[in-house]
Amino acid sequence: MLGPIDGIAGKKTRAAENAFQLASGLDQSGEFYPPTVARLRAIFEAKAAA
């Protein structure tokens, strides 16, 4: 169940990070490390350019 956005990186945020990293073929660190940020940025920029 999703809750309101509260700005706190809790268990659900880390679970979402891990799921994104797994789906993107990245190491599952549960952290916003540089490869994760780069992949998120590439997705955002591709969608913004469309």
N, CA, C and O atoms as a Tripos MOL2 file, in Angstrom:
@<TRIPOS>MOLECULE
protein
  200   199    50     0     0
PROTEIN
NO_CHARGES

@<TRIPOS>ATOM
      1 N           0.8420   -1.1830    0.0000 N.3       1 MET1
      2 CA          0.0000    0.0000    0.0000 C.3       1 MET1
      3 C           0.8810    1.2370    0.0000 C.2       1 MET1
      4 O           1.8240    1.3340    0.7850 O.2       1 MET1
      5 N           0.5840    2.1520   -0.8530 N.am      2 LEU2
      6 CA          1.3240    3.4010   -0.9200 C.3       2 LEU2
      7 C           0.7680    4.3870    0.0890 C.2       2 LEU2
      8 O          -0.4380    4.4510    0.3260 O.2       2 LEU2
      9 N           1.6620    5.1420    0.6670 N.am      3 GLY3
     10 CA          1.2380    6.1640    1.6080 C.3       3 GLY3
     11 C           1.5430    7.5300    1.0360 C.2       3 GLY3
     12 O           1.9960    7.6490   -0.1020 O.2       3 GLY3
     13 N           1.2980    8.5480    1.8160 N.am      4 PRO4
     14 CA          1.5780    9.9020    1.3490 C.3       4 PRO4
     15 C           3.0840   10.1320    1.2310 C.2       4 PRO4
     16 O           3.8750    9.4890    1.9220 O.2       4 PRO4
     17 N           3.4670   11.0430    0.3580 N.am      5 ILE5
     18 CA          4.8770   11.4080    0.2260 C.3       5 ILE5
     19 C           5.2590   12.1900    1.4740 C.2       5 ILE5
     20 O           4.6360   13.1980    1.8050 O.2       5 ILE5
     21 N           6.3010   11.7080    2.1660 N.am      6 ASP6
     22 CA          6.6900   12.3680    3.4110 C.3       6 ASP6
     23 C           8.1400   12.8410    3.3990 C.2       6 ASP6
     24 O           8.5950   13.4620    4.3600 O.2       6 ASP6
     25 N           8.8760   12.5500    2.3120 N.am      7 GLY7
     26 CA         10.2620   12.9980    2.2290 C.3       7 GLY7
     27 C          11.2350   12.1460    3.0090 C.2       7 GLY7
     28 O          12.4170   12.4780    3.0960 O.2       7 GLY7
     29 N          10.7620   11.0550    3.5770 N.am      8 ILE8
     30 CA         11.6190   10.1690    4.3620 C.3       8 ILE8
     31 C          11.8920    8.9110    3.5420 C.2       8 ILE8
     32 O          10.9630    8.2620    3.0610 O.2       8 ILE8
     33 N          13.1690    8.5710    3.3860 N.am      9 ALA9
     34 CA         13.5500    7.3620    2.6560 C.3       9 ALA9
     35 C          13.4740    6.1780    3.6230 C.2       9 ALA9
     36 O          14.4470    5.8450    4.3000 O.2       9 ALA9
     37 N          12.3050    5.5560    3.6700 N.am     10 GLY10
     38 CA         12.0880    4.4420    4.5800 C.3      10 GLY10
     39 C          12.1370    3.1060    3.8680 C.2      10 GLY10
     40 O          12.7240    2.9780    2.7940 O.2      10 GLY10
     41 N          11.5060    2.1010    4.4900 N.am     11 LYS11
     42 CA         11.5310    0.7390    3.9610 C.3      11 LYS11
     43 C          10.9360    0.6450    2.5600 C.2      11 LYS11
     44 O          11.4760   -0.0560    1.7050 O.2      11 LYS11
     45 N           9.8470    1.3330    2.3230 N.am     12 LYS12
     46 CA          9.2010    1.2560    1.0060 C.3      12 LYS12
     47 C          10.0570    1.9230   -0.0670 C.2      12 LYS12
     48 O          10.0980    1.4620   -1.2080 O.2      12 LYS12
     49 N          10.7390    3.0040    0.2980 N.am     13 THR13
     50 CA         11.6240    3.6710   -0.6600 C.3      13 THR13
     51 C          12.7760    2.7450   -1.0260 C.2      13 THR13
     52 O          13.1040    2.5980   -2.2030 O.2      13 THR13
     53 N          13.3910    2.1220   -0.0290 N.am     14 ARG14
     54 CA         14.5020    1.2050   -0.2970 C.3      14 ARG14
     55 C          14.0380    0.0030   -1.1100 C.2      14 ARG14
     56 O          14.7710   -0.4770   -1.9740 O.2      14 ARG14
     57 N          12.8370   -0.4850   -0.8460 N.am     15 ALA15
     58 CA         12.3000   -1.6050   -1.6260 C.3      15 ALA15
     59 C          12.0990   -1.1890   -3.0810 C.2      15 ALA15
     60 O          12.3910   -1.9610   -3.9950 O.2      15 ALA15
     61 N          11.6060    0.0200   -3.2980 N.am     16 ALA16
     62 CA         11.4160    0.5180   -4.6620 C.3      16 ALA16
     63 C          12.7600    0.7040   -5.3560 C.2      16 ALA16
     64 O          12.8930    0.3870   -6.5390 O.2      16 ALA16
     65 N          13.7520    1.2110   -4.6380 N.am     17 GLU17
     66 CA         15.0930    1.3680   -5.2110 C.3      17 GLU17
     67 C          15.6500    0.0090   -5.6290 C.2      17 GLU17
     68 O          16.1860   -0.1350   -6.7270 O.2      17 GLU17
     69 N          15.5210   -0.9830   -4.7520 N.am     18 ASN18
     70 CA         16.0110   -2.3220   -5.0740 C.3      18 ASN18
     71 C          15.2930   -2.8950   -6.2920 C.2      18 ASN18
     72 O          15.9280   -3.5010   -7.1540 O.2      18 ASN18
     73 N          13.9900   -2.7120   -6.3710 N.am     19 ALA19
     74 CA         13.2180   -3.2200   -7.5190 C.3      19 ALA19
     75 C          13.6600   -2.5310   -8.8020 C.2      19 ALA19
     76 O          13.8170   -3.1850   -9.8330 O.2      19 ALA19
     77 N          13.8610   -1.2240   -8.7520 N.am     20 PHE20
     78 CA         14.3270   -0.4780   -9.9240 C.3      20 PHE20
     79 C          15.7090   -0.9570  -10.3390 C.2      20 PHE20
     80 O          15.9620   -1.1740  -11.5240 O.2      20 PHE20
     81 N          16.6040   -1.1220   -9.3730 N.am     21 GLN21
     82 CA         17.9550   -1.5740   -9.6810 C.3      21 GLN21
     83 C          17.9260   -2.9750  -10.2980 C.2      21 GLN21
     84 O          18.6440   -3.2390  -11.2620 O.2      21 GLN21
     85 N          17.1210   -3.8560   -9.7630 N.am     22 LEU22
     86 CA         17.0030   -5.2110  -10.3040 C.3      22 LEU22
     87 C          16.4830   -5.1600  -11.7390 C.2      22 LEU22
     88 O          17.0380   -5.8130  -12.6230 O.2      22 LEU22
     89 N          15.4340   -4.3960  -11.9720 N.am     23 ALA23
     90 CA         14.8380   -4.2940  -13.3030 C.3      23 ALA23
     91 C          15.7840   -3.6370  -14.3040 C.2      23 ALA23
     92 O          15.6750   -3.8710  -15.5080 O.2      23 ALA23
     93 N          16.7090   -2.8180  -13.8120 N.am     24 SER24
     94 CA         17.6430   -2.1040  -14.6820 C.3      24 SER24
     95 C          18.9720   -2.8240  -14.8330 C.2      24 SER24
     96 O          19.8650   -2.3340  -15.5260 O.2      24 SER24
     97 N          19.1170   -3.9760  -14.1980 N.am     25 GLY25
     98 CA         20.3690   -4.7220  -14.2840 C.3      25 GLY25
     99 C          21.5010   -4.1100  -13.4870 C.2      25 GLY25
    100 O          22.6740   -4.3250  -13.7940 O.2      25 GLY25
    101 N          21.1510   -3.3430  -12.4580 N.am     26 LEU26
    102 CA         22.1520   -2.6960  -11.6090 C.3      26 LEU26
    103 C          22.3360   -3.4960  -10.3210 C.2      26 LEU26
    104 O          21.4880   -4.3120   -9.9610 O.2      26 LEU26
    105 N          23.4530   -3.2540   -9.6310 N.am     27 ASP27
    106 CA         23.6500   -3.8570   -8.3160 C.3      27 ASP27
    107 C          22.5530   -3.3630   -7.3830 C.2      27 ASP27
    108 O          22.2230   -2.1770   -7.3780 O.2      27 ASP27
    109 N          21.9960   -4.2620   -6.6050 N.am     28 GLN28
    110 CA         20.9360   -3.8970   -5.6720 C.3      28 GLN28
    111 C          21.5360   -3.4160   -4.3600 C.2      28 GLN28
    112 O          21.7550   -4.2010   -3.4380 O.2      28 GLN28
    113 N          21.7940   -2.1360   -4.2890 N.am     29 SER29
    114 CA         22.3810   -1.5530   -3.0910 C.3      29 SER29
    115 C          21.3200   -0.9470   -2.1900 C.2      29 SER29
    116 O          21.5460   -0.7620   -0.9940 O.2      29 SER29
    117 N          20.1500   -0.6340   -2.7660 N.am     30 GLY30
    118 CA         19.1290    0.0600   -1.9970 C.3      30 GLY30
    119 C          19.5010    1.5080   -1.7290 C.2      30 GLY30
    120 O          18.8800    2.1730   -0.9000 O.2      30 GLY30
    121 N          20.5100    1.9910   -2.4290 N.am     31 GLU31
    122 CA         20.9890    3.3620   -2.2690 C.3      31 GLU31
    123 C          20.9250    4.0560   -3.6290 C.2      31 GLU31
    124 O          20.9510    3.4020   -4.6720 O.2      31 GLU31
    125 N          20.8420    5.3740   -3.6060 N.am     32 PHE32
    126 CA         20.9040    6.1350   -4.8500 C.3      32 PHE32
    127 C          22.3710    6.3700   -5.1830 C.2      32 PHE32
    128 O          22.8670    7.4920   -5.0780 O.2      32 PHE32
    129 N          23.0650    5.3030   -5.5860 N.am     33 TYR33
    130 CA         24.4640    5.4260   -5.9520 C.3      33 TYR33
    131 C          24.5500    5.8730   -7.4160 C.2      33 TYR33
    132 O          23.5520    5.8030   -8.1330 O.2      33 TYR33
    133 N          25.7390    6.3370   -7.8800 N.am     34 PRO34
    134 CA         25.8370    6.9680   -9.1970 C.3      34 PRO34
    135 C          25.2140    6.1970  -10.3670 C.2      34 PRO34
    136 O          24.5270    6.8230  -11.1740 O.2      34 PRO34
    137 N          25.4090    4.8810  -10.5120 N.am     35 PRO35
    138 CA         24.7740    4.2080  -11.6450 C.3      35 PRO35
    139 C          23.2420    4.2680  -11.5960 C.2      35 PRO35
    140 O          22.5910    4.3440  -12.6380 O.2      35 PRO35
    141 N          22.6790    4.2350  -10.4060 N.am     36 THR36
    142 CA         21.2220    4.3260  -10.2700 C.3      36 THR36
    143 C          20.7420    5.7150  -10.6680 C.2      36 THR36
    144 O          19.7630    5.8560  -11.4020 O.2      36 THR36
    145 N          21.4320    6.7330  -10.1840 N.am     37 VAL37
    146 CA         21.0690    8.1040  -10.5190 C.3      37 VAL37
    147 C          21.1950    8.3310  -12.0240 C.2      37 VAL37
    148 O          20.3330    8.9710  -12.6260 O.2      37 VAL37
    149 N          22.2590    7.8120  -12.6360 N.am     38 ALA38
    150 CA         22.4600    7.9790  -14.0760 C.3      38 ALA38
    151 C          21.3330    7.3110  -14.8610 C.2      38 ALA38
    152 O          20.8560    7.8690  -15.8490 O.2      38 ALA38
    153 N          20.9060    6.1280  -14.4340 N.am     39 ARG39
    154 CA         19.8230    5.4230  -15.1350 C.3      39 ARG39
    155 C          18.5080    6.1810  -14.9800 C.2      39 ARG39
    156 O          17.7680    6.3410  -15.9510 O.2      39 ARG39
    157 N          18.2100    6.6490  -13.7680 N.am     40 LEU40
    158 CA         17.0010    7.4360  -13.5450 C.3      40 LEU40
    159 C          17.0150    8.7090  -14.3970 C.2      40 LEU40
    160 O          16.0000    9.0780  -14.9880 O.2      40 LEU40
    161 N          18.1740    9.3780  -14.4550 N.am     41 ARG41
    162 CA         18.2940   10.6010  -15.2430 C.3      41 ARG41
    163 C          18.0640   10.3080  -16.7250 C.2      41 ARG41
    164 O          17.3730   11.0690  -17.4020 O.2      41 ARG41
    165 N          18.6350    9.2110  -17.2400 N.am     42 ALA42
    166 CA         18.4750    8.8650  -18.6450 C.3      42 ALA42
    167 C          17.0080    8.6110  -18.9730 C.2      42 ALA42
    168 O          16.5230    9.0390  -20.0200 O.2      42 ALA42
    169 N          16.3030    7.9210  -18.0900 N.am     43 ILE43
    170 CA         14.8790    7.6590  -18.3070 C.3      43 ILE43
    171 C          14.0950    8.9670  -18.3050 C.2      43 ILE43
    172 O          13.2590    9.1950  -19.1790 O.2      43 ILE43
    173 N          14.3650    9.8200  -17.3300 N.am     44 PHE44
    174 CA         13.6650   11.1030  -17.2420 C.3      44 PHE44
    175 C          13.9150   11.9470  -18.4850 C.2      44 PHE44
    176 O          12.9800   12.5050  -19.0590 O.2      44 PHE44
    177 N          15.1820   12.0410  -18.9020 N.am     45 GLU45
    178 CA         15.5100   12.8720  -20.0580 C.3      45 GLU45
    179 C          14.8830   12.3320  -21.3350 C.2      45 GLU45
    180 O          14.4390   13.1080  -22.1820 O.2      45 GLU45
    181 N          14.8410   11.0120  -21.4840 N.am     46 ALA46
    182 CA         14.2230   10.4160  -22.6730 C.3      46 ALA46
    183 C          12.7370   10.7330  -22.7170 C.2      46 ALA46
    184 O          12.1990   11.0470  -23.7790 O.2      46 ALA46
    185 N          12.0730   10.6530  -21.5750 N.am     47 LYS47
    186 CA         10.6480   10.9510  -21.5330 C.3      47 LYS47
    187 C          10.3830   12.4410  -21.7160 C.2      47 LYS47
    188 O           9.3890   12.8250  -22.3330 O.2      47 LYS47
    189 N          11.2570   13.2730  -21.1880 N.am     48 ALA48
    190 CA         11.0840   14.7210  -21.3300 C.3      48 ALA48
    191 C          11.2880   15.1600  -22.7810 C.2      48 ALA48
    192 O          10.6780   16.1290  -23.2330 O.2      48 ALA48
    193 N          12.1420   14.4470  -23.5020 N.am     49 ALA49
    194 CA         12.4260   14.8030  -24.8850 C.3      49 ALA49
    195 C          11.3470   14.3070  -25.8410 C.2      49 ALA49
    196 O          11.2600   14.7730  -26.9770 O.2      49 ALA49
    197 N          10.5280   13.3670  -25.3850 N.am     50 ALA50
    198 CA          9.4950   12.7820  -26.2660 C.3      50 ALA50
    199 C           8.3190   13.7210  -26.4640 C.2      50 ALA50
    200 O           7.3720   13.3820  -27.1730 O.2      50 ALA50
@<TRIPOS>BOND
     1     1     2 1
     2     2     3 1
     3     3     4 2
     4     3     5 am
     5     5     6 1
     6     6     7 1
     7     7     8 2
     8     7     9 am
     9     9    10 1
    10    10    11 1
    11    11    12 2
    12    11    13 am
    13    13    14 1
    14    14    15 1
    15    15    16 2
    16    15    17 am
    17    17    18 1
    18    18    19 1
    19    19    20 2
    20    19    21 am
    21    21    22 1
    22    22    23 1
    23    23    24 2
    24    23    25 am
    25    25    26 1
    26    26    27 1
    27    27    28 2
    28    27    29 am
    29    29    30 1
    30    30    31 1
    31    31    32 2
    32    31    33 am
    33    33    34 1
    34    34    35 1
    35    35    36 2
    36    35    37 am
    37    37    38 1
    38    38    39 1
    39    39    40 2
    40    39    41 am
    41    41    42 1
    42    42    43 1
    43    43    44 2
    44    43    45 am
    45    45    46 1
    46    46    47 1
    47    47    48 2
    48    47    49 am
    49    49    50 1
    50    50    51 1
    51    51    52 2
    52    51    53 am
    53    53    54 1
    54    54    55 1
    55    55    56 2
    56    55    57 am
    57    57    58 1
    58    58    59 1
    59    59    60 2
    60    59    61 am
    61    61    62 1
    62    62    63 1
    63    63    64 2
    64    63    65 am
    65    65    66 1
    66    66    67 1
    67    67    68 2
    68    67    69 am
    69    69    70 1
    70    70    71 1
    71    71    72 2
    72    71    73 am
    73    73    74 1
    74    74    75 1
    75    75    76 2
    76    75    77 am
    77    77    78 1
    78    78    79 1
    79    79    80 2
    80    79    81 am
    81    81    82 1
    82    82    83 1
    83    83    84 2
    84    83    85 am
    85    85    86 1
    86    86    87 1
    87    87    88 2
    88    87    89 am
    89    89    90 1
    90    90    91 1
    91    91    92 2
    92    91    93 am
    93    93    94 1
    94    94    95 1
    95    95    96 2
    96    95    97 am
    97    97    98 1
    98    98    99 1
    99    99   100 2
   100    99   101 am
   101   101   102 1
   102   102   103 1
   103   103   104 2
   104   103   105 am
   105   105   106 1
   106   106   107 1
   107   107   108 2
   108   107   109 am
   109   109   110 1
   110   110   111 1
   111   111   112 2
   112   111   113 am
   113   113   114 1
   114   114   115 1
   115   115   116 2
   116   115   117 am
   117   117   118 1
   118   118   119 1
   119   119   120 2
   120   119   121 am
   121   121   122 1
   122   122   123 1
   123   123   124 2
   124   123   125 am
   125   125   126 1
   126   126   127 1
   127   127   128 2
   128   127   129 am
   129   129   130 1
   130   130   131 1
   131   131   132 2
   132   131   133 am
   133   133   134 1
   134   134   135 1
   135   135   136 2
   136   135   137 am
   137   137   138 1
   138   138   139 1
   139   139   140 2
   140   139   141 am
   141   141   142 1
   142   142   143 1
   143   143   144 2
   144   143   145 am
   145   145   146 1
   146   146   147 1
   147   147   148 2
   148   147   149 am
   149   149   150 1
   150   150   151 1
   151   151   152 2
   152   151   153 am
   153   153   154 1
   154   154   155 1
   155   155   156 2
   156   155   157 am
   157   157   158 1
   158   158   159 1
   159   159   160 2
   160   159   161 am
   161   161   162 1
   162   162   163 1
   163   163   164 2
   164   163   165 am
   165   165   166 1
   166   166   167 1
   167   167   168 2
   168   167   169 am
   169   169   170 1
   170   170   171 1
   171   171   172 2
   172   171   173 am
   173   173   174 1
   174   174   175 1
   175   175   176 2
   176   175   177 am
   177   177   178 1
   178   178   179 1
   179   179   180 2
   180   179   181 am
   181   181   182 1
   182   182   183 1
   183   183   184 2
   184   183   185 am
   185   185   186 1
   186   186   187 1
   187   187   188 2
   188   187   189 am
   189   189   190 1
   190   190   191 1
   191   191   192 2
   192   191   193 am
   193   193   194 1
   194   194   195 1
   195   195   196 2
   196   195   197 am
   197   197   198 1
   198   198   199 1
   199   199   200 2
@<TRIPOS>SUBSTRUCTURE
     1 MET1         2 RESIDUE 1 A MET
     2 LEU2         6 RESIDUE 1 A LEU
     3 GLY3        10 RESIDUE 1 A GLY
     4 PRO4        14 RESIDUE 1 A PRO
     5 ILE5        18 RESIDUE 1 A ILE
     6 ASP6        22 RESIDUE 1 A ASP
     7 GLY7        26 RESIDUE 1 A GLY
     8 ILE8        30 RESIDUE 1 A ILE
     9 ALA9        34 RESIDUE 1 A ALA
    10 GLY10       38 RESIDUE 1 A GLY
    11 LYS11       42 RESIDUE 1 A LYS
    12 LYS12       46 RESIDUE 1 A LYS
    13 THR13       50 RESIDUE 1 A THR
    14 ARG14       54 RESIDUE 1 A ARG
    15 ALA15       58 RESIDUE 1 A ALA
    16 ALA16       62 RESIDUE 1 A ALA
    17 GLU17       66 RESIDUE 1 A GLU
    18 ASN18       70 RESIDUE 1 A ASN
    19 ALA19       74 RESIDUE 1 A ALA
    20 PHE20       78 RESIDUE 1 A PHE
    21 GLN21       82 RESIDUE 1 A GLN
    22 LEU22       86 RESIDUE 1 A LEU
    23 ALA23       90 RESIDUE 1 A ALA
    24 SER24       94 RESIDUE 1 A SER
    25 GLY25       98 RESIDUE 1 A GLY
    26 LEU26      102 RESIDUE 1 A LEU
    27 ASP27      106 RESIDUE 1 A ASP
    28 GLN28      110 RESIDUE 1 A GLN
    29 SER29      114 RESIDUE 1 A SER
    30 GLY30      118 RESIDUE 1 A GLY
    31 GLU31      122 RESIDUE 1 A GLU
    32 PHE32      126 RESIDUE 1 A PHE
    33 TYR33      130 RESIDUE 1 A TYR
    34 PRO34      134 RESIDUE 1 A PRO
    35 PRO35      138 RESIDUE 1 A PRO
    36 THR36      142 RESIDUE 1 A THR
    37 VAL37      146 RESIDUE 1 A VAL
    38 ALA38      150 RESIDUE 1 A ALA
    39 ARG39      154 RESIDUE 1 A ARG
    40 LEU40      158 RESIDUE 1 A LEU
    41 ARG41      162 RESIDUE 1 A ARG
    42 ALA42      166 RESIDUE 1 A ALA
    43 ILE43      170 RESIDUE 1 A ILE
    44 PHE44      174 RESIDUE 1 A PHE
    45 GLU45      178 RESIDUE 1 A GLU
    46 ALA46      182 RESIDUE 1 A ALA
    47 LYS47      186 RESIDUE 1 A LYS
    48 ALA48      190 RESIDUE 1 A ALA
    49 ALA49      194 RESIDUE 1 A ALA
    50 ALA50      198 RESIDUE 1 A ALA
